[in-house]
Amino acid sequence: VNVLDIIVKNDSLIISHGGSVSVYYQGNLNTIFSSTIAINKLSISKLGLFAASPKGIIKIEPVSSITALYPNGPEANQFPSISVDNNGVLWSASGKDNRGVGFYNYNGNEWTTYNTSNAPLPYNDYHLTYCASDNTAYIGSWGFGFARIRNNKLDIFQHTNMPLQGIQENLAFIVTTGFANDSKGNLWILTYAAADRKPLAMLTKDSTW
């Protein structure tokens, strides 16, 4: 058992081990909390039992429900590409090769995260950002096309709804490597290693390819 912390309450020992918390009392060890989140340091007060974890401060309750307490912030300390729109909103990607956690923005007051748990994203690997002059944000995916956020509306472009091909080994695996707007407001999209050797496409303002 990987014991991470032990604290004393009256005549009991409270032990964190892995993702669990157990109480040792009069020779008996009972698990009072279990989750997939690693439980590190423990602390107890009149407000209850709390634990430090990679997901923030967690309130430990016997029903194994997770109440996480943490300041507003990005999903991860990962910023491979950032862009700022004309309203001063910062957009950031998070990563590729299965290390991405979606993408996020900061409006000057709070962070908002977009990922597969709260948005209709096909995957969390987003590695590239671009903000157009009309404040539309484009977020390039490593393998799943790109996302467009315009007037708070999220649209996903991938192999099912755009003409670009992916790599030779998997035509649906579309890696977006660049965005640019021309003087007419058209969006140009560049992709990596397109199987048909046509890595460039244009999307008009009315969403016509």
C-alpha positions as CSV (number, residue, x, y, z in Angstrom):
1,V,0.0,0.0,0.0
2,N,1.4,3.4,-1.0
3,V,0.7,5.5,2.1
4,L,0.8,9.2,1.3
5,D,-0.2,10.8,4.6
6,I,-1.3,10.0,8.1
7,I,-3.0,12.3,10.6
8,V,-4.4,11.7,14.1
9,K,-8.0,12.5,15.2
10,N,-8.7,11.6,18.8
11,D,-7.8,7.9,19.1
12,S,-8.0,7.2,15.3
13,L,-5.5,7.4,12.5
14,I,-6.7,8.8,9.1
15,I,-4.6,7.5,6.3
16,S,-4.4,8.5,2.6
17,H,-3.2,5.8,0.2
18,G,-3.5,6.1,-3.5
19,G,-7.0,7.4,-4.2
20,S,-8.4,6.2,-0.9
21,V,-8.8,7.4,2.6
22,S,-9.1,5.0,5.5
23,V,-9.6,5.2,9.2
24,Y,-7.7,2.9,11.6
25,Y,-9.5,2.5,15.0
26,Q,-9.0,-0.1,17.7
27,G,-7.3,-2.5,15.3
28,N,-9.7,-2.1,12.4
29,L,-9.0,-0.4,9.1
30,N,-12.1,0.9,7.3
31,T,-12.0,2.8,4.0
32,I,-14.2,5.9,4.1
33,F,-13.4,7.3,0.7
34,S,-12.2,6.0,-2.7
35,S,-11.7,7.6,-6.1
36,T,-9.5,7.6,-9.1
37,I,-7.9,10.8,-8.0
38,A,-4.6,10.6,-6.0
39,I,-5.1,11.8,-2.5
40,N,-2.0,13.5,-1.1
41,K,-1.9,15.6,2.1
42,L,-4.7,15.4,4.6
43,S,-6.1,18.1,6.9
44,I,-9.0,18.1,9.3
45,S,-10.9,20.9,11.0
46,K,-14.4,21.7,12.3
47,L,-15.4,22.1,8.7
48,G,-14.5,18.5,7.8
49,L,-11.8,16.4,6.3
50,F,-9.9,17.8,3.3
51,A,-7.2,16.5,1.0
52,A,-4.8,18.0,-1.5
53,S,-5.0,16.4,-4.9
54,P,-4.0,17.1,-8.6
55,K,-7.6,18.3,-9.0
56,G,-7.4,20.9,-6.2
57,I,-8.6,20.6,-2.6
58,I,-11.1,17.8,-2.1
59,K,-13.6,17.5,0.7
60,I,-13.6,13.9,1.9
61,E,-17.1,12.6,2.5
62,P,-18.1,9.0,3.3
63,V,-20.3,8.7,0.2
64,S,-17.2,9.0,-2.0
65,S,-18.8,12.1,-3.7
66,I,-16.1,14.5,-4.8
67,T,-16.4,18.2,-3.9
68,A,-13.3,19.9,-5.4
69,L,-12.3,23.4,-4.2
70,Y,-9.9,25.2,-6.5
71,P,-9.4,28.7,-7.9
72,N,-10.6,29.4,-11.4
73,G,-7.8,28.7,-13.9
74,P,-6.9,26.8,-17.1
75,E,-7.3,23.1,-17.1
76,A,-3.5,22.6,-17.3
77,N,-0.2,24.4,-17.3
78,Q,0.1,23.9,-21.0
79,F,0.2,26.8,-23.5
80,P,1.8,25.6,-26.8
81,S,-0.1,28.3,-28.8
82,I,-1.8,31.5,-27.7
83,S,-3.7,34.2,-29.5
84,V,-5.6,37.4,-28.4
85,D,-8.7,38.7,-30.1
86,N,-9.6,42.4,-30.6
87,N,-11.7,42.3,-27.4
88,G,-8.6,41.3,-25.4
89,V,-9.8,37.7,-24.9
90,L,-6.8,35.3,-24.7
91,W,-7.2,31.8,-26.3
92,S,-4.8,29.0,-25.7
93,A,-4.3,25.5,-27.0
94,S,-3.1,22.7,-24.7
95,G,-1.2,20.1,-26.6
96,K,-1.0,17.1,-28.9
97,D,0.0,13.4,-28.9
98,N,-2.6,12.5,-26.3
99,R,-1.4,15.2,-23.9
100,G,-4.0,17.8,-24.8
101,V,-6.8,18.7,-22.3
102,G,-8.9,20.7,-24.8
103,F,-8.5,24.5,-25.1
104,Y,-9.2,27.5,-22.9
105,N,-9.8,31.3,-22.9
106,Y,-9.3,34.1,-20.4
107,N,-11.5,37.2,-20.7
108,G,-9.7,39.2,-18.1
109,N,-11.7,37.9,-15.2
110,E,-12.0,34.2,-15.5
111,W,-10.9,31.1,-17.4
112,T,-13.2,28.9,-19.5
113,T,-12.1,25.4,-20.5
114,Y,-13.5,23.5,-23.5
115,N,-12.9,19.8,-23.5
116,T,-14.8,16.5,-24.2
117,S,-16.4,16.6,-20.8
118,N,-18.3,19.9,-21.4
119,A,-18.3,20.5,-25.1
120,P,-19.0,18.4,-28.3
121,L,-15.3,18.0,-29.1
122,P,-14.1,14.8,-30.8
123,Y,-10.9,14.8,-28.8
124,N,-8.8,16.9,-26.5
125,D,-5.7,17.4,-28.5
126,Y,-5.8,21.0,-29.6
127,H,-2.4,22.5,-30.4
128,L,-2.9,25.7,-32.4
129,T,-4.9,29.0,-32.0
130,Y,-5.7,31.8,-34.3
131,C,-8.0,34.9,-33.8
132,A,-9.5,36.6,-36.9
133,S,-10.2,40.3,-37.2
134,D,-13.9,39.7,-36.5
135,N,-13.0,38.1,-33.1
136,T,-13.7,34.6,-34.4
137,A,-11.3,32.1,-32.7
138,Y,-10.0,29.0,-34.6
139,I,-8.4,26.2,-32.6
140,G,-6.5,23.6,-34.6
141,S,-6.6,19.9,-33.6
142,W,-3.9,17.3,-33.8
143,G,-5.9,14.8,-35.9
144,F,-9.5,16.1,-35.7
145,G,-9.6,19.2,-37.9
146,F,-10.4,22.4,-36.0
147,A,-12.9,24.2,-33.9
148,R,-14.4,27.6,-34.6
149,I,-15.9,29.8,-31.9
150,R,-17.9,32.7,-33.2
151,N,-20.3,34.8,-31.1
152,N,-20.0,32.2,-28.4
153,K,-21.1,29.5,-30.8
154,L,-18.9,26.4,-31.2
155,D,-18.6,24.6,-34.5
156,I,-16.4,21.6,-35.2
157,F,-14.9,20.9,-38.6
158,Q,-13.5,17.5,-39.3
159,H,-13.4,14.8,-42.0
160,T,-17.2,14.4,-41.9
161,N,-17.9,18.0,-42.9
162,M,-14.9,19.4,-44.7
163,P,-13.2,18.4,-48.0
164,L,-9.6,18.2,-46.6
165,Q,-8.0,14.7,-46.4
166,G,-5.9,13.5,-43.5
167,I,-2.7,11.5,-43.6
168,Q,-2.2,8.5,-45.9
169,E,-2.5,6.0,-43.1
170,N,-5.8,7.5,-41.9
171,L,-7.8,9.9,-44.2
172,A,-9.9,11.0,-41.2
173,F,-6.8,12.1,-39.2
174,I,-6.5,15.7,-40.2
175,V,-3.8,17.7,-38.5
176,T,-4.4,21.5,-38.8
177,T,-1.1,23.4,-39.0
178,G,-2.0,26.9,-40.0
179,F,-4.8,29.5,-40.3
180,A,-4.9,32.9,-42.1
181,N,-7.6,35.3,-43.3
182,D,-7.4,37.2,-46.6
183,S,-8.7,40.7,-47.3
184,K,-12.2,39.3,-48.1
185,G,-12.5,37.6,-44.8
186,N,-12.0,34.1,-46.2
187,L,-10.2,31.6,-43.9
188,W,-7.4,29.6,-45.3
189,I,-6.5,26.3,-43.6
190,L,-3.3,24.4,-43.9
191,T,-3.0,20.8,-43.0
192,Y,-0.1,18.3,-42.5
193,A,0.8,15.5,-45.0
194,A,-2.6,15.4,-46.8
195,A,-3.0,12.1,-48.6
196,D,-4.2,13.8,-51.8
197,R,-1.3,16.3,-51.6
198,K,-3.9,19.1,-51.3
199,P,-3.1,20.5,-47.9
200,L,-4.7,23.9,-48.4
201,A,-8.4,24.8,-48.4
202,M,-10.5,28.0,-48.1
203,L,-13.6,28.5,-46.1
204,T,-15.7,31.6,-47.0
205,K,-17.4,33.8,-44.4
206,D,-20.7,32.0,-45.1
207,S,-19.0,28.6,-44.4
208,T,-18.7,27.5,-48.0
209,W,-15.7,25.5,-49.0
